[in-house]
Amino acid sequence: MKGKTAIVTGASSGIGRATAVKFAERGATVVVADVDAEGGTEVAEACSALSPSSLFRDHDVAQEESWIELIEAVTDAFGGVDILVNNAGVALGGPLVDTTIEDWRWVMGINLDGVFLGTKHGIRAMRNRGGGAIVNVSSATGIVGRTLAGAVSASKGGVRILTKTAALECAARYPNIRVNSVHPGGVESNIWEGQAWWPNKSRSGREEEARAGIIKDTPLGRMAAPEEIAEAILFLASDAASFVTGAELVVDGGFTAA
C-alpha cells in the first residue's frame, strides 16, 4: 500500500474505521471521508500516526457535488486516487407496508446512489491515474432476501449488480481498474445503536431483537469484528487481487450458505 492514496467513505466508525486504519498500517495515504466530523477527525488522526499524510474530509456520499469536490481535493493534494472503498451506508428495518417513500429514498440515496456516484467519479479519477481498485461494501442481504429489511436488501442488491457492471465496463475500456464487492453478514458496529431500524419511533428498541436474529441465523454463531471485514477489503484493494474483478467476496459466517 505504500505510495498509494485511498479514500474510505463512512470511515468514522465500524468497517470504515477498521479499513482506514489497516490501510494506514500498510503505508497508504488515507482520506477519511464522512459526514461525522468529530469521529472522522479522530480516525484521521489515528491514521496519521501510522501514515503522516492521512487526513479527514467532510463528505456526503449522496451529493454529486460533494464527490466532485472530494476527488478534486484529493487529486490536488496527492496527485490522484488509487483506491476507493465505498463503505458509507445506513440501516432501516420494518415491514414494507410500513415503510414510507421518504424512508425508502433515504436508504437508496446513501446506500445505492452514493455507491453509484463514488464508482462513477472513482473510475474517472483512476483512468487518469492509469489504474486503481474500487471496493464496494454491499451485504449478505444483497444476495439473499430477509424479512423486515426490504429497503436495505434492495439497496445492497443494487450495489452487487452495479459492481459487476462497472467491472465489465472497466475491463473493456480501462483494464487496469478493478471493481469488486464485499458482502458482510452481521458486524459488531454502531449501526446497531441509534439507527431507525423501525420507521415508527414508538417501536424503537428493536435493534437488539434484529441483532439477536442475525446471530441465530449465522452458522458461526456470532457477529464479525469490523477488522475481519476490513481484511477482505484490504485483499481486494491490494495487488494480491490483481486478477480479481467483478467478484463478490462474502464474509458472513455462513449466513448465506445456511
C-alpha positions as CSV (number, residue, x, y, z in Angstrom):
1,M,0.0,0.0,0.0
2,K,3.0,2.3,0.2
3,G,2.8,5.2,-2.2
4,K,-1.0,4.7,-2.8
5,T,-3.8,7.1,-1.9
6,A,-7.0,5.5,-0.6
7,I,-10.4,7.1,0.0
8,V,-12.6,5.3,2.5
9,T,-16.2,6.6,2.9
10,G,-18.2,6.2,6.1
11,A,-14.8,5.9,7.8
12,S,-15.6,7.4,11.2
13,S,-16.7,4.1,12.7
14,G,-17.2,0.4,12.2
15,I,-16.0,-1.3,9.0
16,G,-14.8,2.1,7.5
17,R,-12.7,2.9,10.6
18,A,-11.1,-0.6,10.6
19,T,-10.4,-0.4,6.9
20,A,-8.8,3.1,7.1
21,V,-6.5,2.1,9.9
22,K,-5.5,-1.1,8.2
23,F,-4.6,0.8,5.0
24,A,-2.6,3.3,7.0
25,E,-0.8,0.5,8.8
26,R,0.4,-0.7,5.5
27,G,1.6,2.7,4.4
28,A,-1.2,4.1,2.3
29,T,-2.2,7.7,2.5
30,V,-5.8,7.5,3.7
31,V,-8.5,10.1,3.1
32,V,-11.2,9.5,5.8
33,A,-14.5,10.7,4.2
34,D,-17.6,11.1,6.4
35,V,-20.3,13.5,7.5
36,D,-19.3,12.8,11.1
37,A,-16.5,15.4,11.5
38,E,-15.7,14.5,15.1
39,G,-15.4,10.8,14.6
40,G,-13.8,11.2,11.2
41,T,-11.2,13.6,12.5
42,E,-10.3,11.2,15.3
43,V,-9.9,8.3,12.8
44,A,-7.8,10.5,10.5
45,E,-5.5,11.4,13.5
46,A,-5.1,7.7,14.2
47,C,-4.2,7.1,10.6
48,S,-1.8,10.0,10.5
49,A,0.2,8.4,13.4
50,L,0.8,5.5,11.0
51,S,0.9,7.3,7.7
52,P,1.5,11.0,8.1
53,S,-0.3,12.4,5.0
54,S,-3.7,10.9,6.0
55,L,-6.5,13.4,6.5
56,F,-10.2,13.9,7.1
57,R,-12.6,15.3,4.5
58,D,-16.3,16.2,5.2
59,H,-18.2,14.3,2.6
60,D,-21.8,13.5,1.8
61,V,-21.9,10.4,-0.5
62,A,-25.4,11.1,-1.7
63,Q,-24.5,14.5,-3.2
64,E,-22.6,14.5,-6.6
65,E,-21.1,17.9,-5.9
66,S,-19.5,16.6,-2.8
67,W,-17.9,13.8,-4.8
68,I,-16.6,16.2,-7.4
69,E,-15.1,18.4,-4.6
70,L,-13.6,15.4,-2.8
71,I,-11.9,13.9,-5.9
72,E,-10.5,17.3,-6.9
73,A,-9.2,17.9,-3.4
74,V,-7.5,14.5,-3.2
75,T,-6.0,14.8,-6.7
76,D,-4.7,18.3,-5.9
77,A,-3.2,17.1,-2.7
78,F,-1.8,13.7,-3.6
79,G,-1.8,13.5,-7.4
80,G,-4.7,11.1,-7.8
81,V,-6.7,8.3,-6.3
82,D,-5.5,4.7,-6.3
83,I,-8.1,3.0,-4.1
84,L,-11.7,3.8,-3.3
85,V,-13.8,2.0,-0.7
86,N,-17.5,2.8,-1.0
87,N,-18.4,1.8,2.6
88,A,-20.9,4.5,3.8
89,G,-24.3,3.1,4.5
90,V,-27.4,3.2,6.7
91,A,-29.8,0.7,8.1
92,L,-33.6,0.7,8.3
93,G,-35.9,-2.1,9.3
94,G,-39.6,-2.8,9.3
95,P,-42.4,-4.3,7.2
96,L,-42.6,-3.0,3.6
97,V,-46.2,-1.9,4.2
98,D,-45.0,0.4,7.0
99,T,-42.0,1.8,5.1
100,T,-42.6,5.3,3.8
101,I,-41.3,6.5,0.5
102,E,-39.2,9.0,2.4
103,D,-37.6,6.1,4.4
104,W,-37.0,4.2,1.1
105,R,-35.4,7.2,-0.7
106,W,-33.2,8.0,2.3
107,V,-31.8,4.4,2.3
108,M,-31.3,4.4,-1.5
109,G,-29.8,7.8,-1.5
110,I,-26.9,6.8,0.7
111,N,-26.6,3.0,0.1
112,L,-27.0,2.9,-3.7
113,D,-26.8,6.4,-5.1
114,G,-23.7,7.0,-3.0
115,V,-22.0,3.9,-4.4
116,F,-23.0,4.8,-8.0
117,L,-21.6,8.3,-7.6
118,G,-18.4,7.1,-5.9
119,T,-17.9,4.4,-8.6
120,K,-18.5,6.9,-11.4
121,H,-16.1,9.5,-10.1
122,G,-13.7,7.0,-8.9
123,I,-13.3,5.5,-12.3
124,R,-12.9,9.0,-13.8
125,A,-10.1,9.7,-11.4
126,M,-8.4,6.3,-11.8
127,R,-8.4,6.3,-15.6
128,N,-6.3,9.5,-15.4
129,R,-4.1,7.7,-12.8
130,G,-3.5,4.7,-15.0
131,G,-5.4,2.3,-12.9
132,G,-6.8,1.6,-9.4
133,A,-9.1,-0.5,-7.3
134,I,-12.7,0.1,-6.2
135,V,-14.3,-1.9,-3.4
136,N,-18.0,-1.5,-2.8
137,V,-19.4,-2.7,0.5
138,S,-22.6,-4.5,-0.1
139,S,-24.2,-7.0,2.3
140,A,-25.1,-10.6,2.7
141,T,-28.7,-9.3,2.4
142,G,-27.8,-8.1,-1.0
143,I,-27.6,-11.7,-2.0
144,V,-30.5,-13.2,-0.1
145,G,-33.7,-11.6,0.9
146,R,-34.5,-11.0,4.6
147,T,-37.8,-10.1,6.1
148,L,-38.1,-6.6,7.6
149,A,-35.1,-5.4,5.6
150,G,-36.6,-4.6,2.2
151,A,-35.1,-1.2,1.7
152,V,-31.6,-2.2,2.8
153,S,-31.7,-5.5,0.9
154,A,-32.8,-3.8,-2.3
155,S,-30.1,-1.1,-2.0
156,K,-27.4,-3.7,-1.3
157,G,-28.6,-5.9,-4.1
158,G,-28.3,-2.9,-6.4
159,V,-24.7,-2.4,-5.2
160,R,-23.9,-6.0,-6.1
161,I,-25.0,-5.8,-9.7
162,L,-23.7,-2.2,-10.1
163,T,-20.3,-3.5,-9.1
164,K,-20.4,-6.3,-11.7
165,T,-21.5,-3.8,-14.4
166,A,-18.7,-1.4,-13.5
167,A,-16.2,-4.2,-13.5
168,L,-17.2,-5.3,-17.0
169,E,-17.1,-1.8,-18.4
170,C,-13.7,-1.2,-16.9
171,A,-12.3,-4.5,-18.2
172,A,-13.3,-3.4,-21.7
173,R,-12.2,0.2,-21.5
174,Y,-9.8,0.6,-18.5
175,P,-8.4,-2.9,-17.7
176,N,-6.2,-1.5,-15.0
177,I,-9.2,-0.5,-12.9
178,R,-10.7,-3.4,-10.9
179,V,-14.1,-3.2,-9.2
180,N,-15.3,-5.7,-6.6
181,S,-17.8,-6.0,-3.8
182,V,-17.6,-7.3,-0.2
183,H,-20.7,-8.8,1.4
184,P,-20.6,-8.8,5.2
185,G,-23.1,-10.6,7.4
186,G,-23.7,-9.2,10.9
187,V,-20.9,-6.9,12.2
188,E,-20.3,-5.6,15.6
189,S,-20.6,-1.9,14.9
190,N,-22.5,1.2,15.9
191,I,-25.1,0.5,13.1
192,W,-27.0,-1.3,15.9
193,E,-27.0,1.8,18.0
194,G,-29.4,4.7,17.4
195,Q,-30.4,3.6,13.9
196,A,-34.0,3.9,13.0
197,W,-34.4,0.2,12.5
198,W,-38.2,0.6,12.7
199,P,-39.9,3.5,10.9
200,N,-42.3,4.1,13.8
201,K,-40.3,5.6,16.6
202,S,-42.7,4.1,19.2
203,R,-41.3,0.8,18.2
204,S,-37.7,1.8,18.8
205,G,-35.6,-0.6,20.9
206,R,-36.0,-3.4,18.4
207,E,-32.3,-3.2,17.4
208,E,-31.3,-5.9,19.8
209,E,-34.1,-8.1,18.5
210,A,-32.8,-7.7,15.0
211,R,-29.2,-8.3,16.1
212,A,-30.1,-11.5,18.0
213,G,-32.0,-12.8,15.0
214,I,-28.9,-12.4,12.7
215,I,-26.7,-14.1,15.2
216,K,-29.2,-17.0,15.4
217,D,-29.1,-17.3,11.6
218,T,-25.3,-17.2,11.4
219,P,-23.8,-20.7,11.5
220,L,-20.6,-19.5,13.2
221,G,-22.9,-18.1,16.0
222,R,-21.5,-14.6,16.3
223,M,-21.1,-11.3,14.7
224,A,-18.0,-10.4,12.8
225,A,-15.5,-7.8,14.2
226,P,-15.1,-4.9,11.8
227,E,-11.4,-5.8,11.3
228,E,-12.5,-9.2,9.8
229,I,-14.4,-7.4,7.0
230,A,-11.5,-4.9,6.6
231,E,-9.1,-7.7,5.9
232,A,-11.3,-8.8,3.0
233,I,-11.5,-5.2,1.7
234,L,-7.7,-4.9,2.0
235,F,-7.2,-8.0,-0.1
236,L,-9.4,-6.8,-2.9
237,A,-7.8,-3.4,-2.9
238,S,-4.3,-4.8,-3.0
239,D,-2.1,-6.1,-5.8
240,A,-2.6,-9.6,-4.4
241,A,-6.0,-9.4,-6.1
242,S,-4.6,-8.2,-9.4
243,F,-6.7,-10.8,-11.4
244,V,-9.9,-10.3,-9.4
245,T,-12.6,-8.1,-10.8
246,G,-16.4,-8.3,-10.8
247,A,-16.2,-10.6,-7.8
248,E,-18.4,-10.7,-4.7
249,L,-16.4,-11.7,-1.6
250,V,-18.9,-13.0,1.0
251,V,-17.7,-12.6,4.6
252,D,-20.8,-13.6,6.6
253,G,-20.0,-16.5,8.9
254,G,-22.0,-18.9,6.7
255,F,-25.2,-16.7,6.7
256,T,-25.9,-17.1,3.0
257,A,-24.9,-20.8,3.0
258,A,-27.5,-21.8,5.5
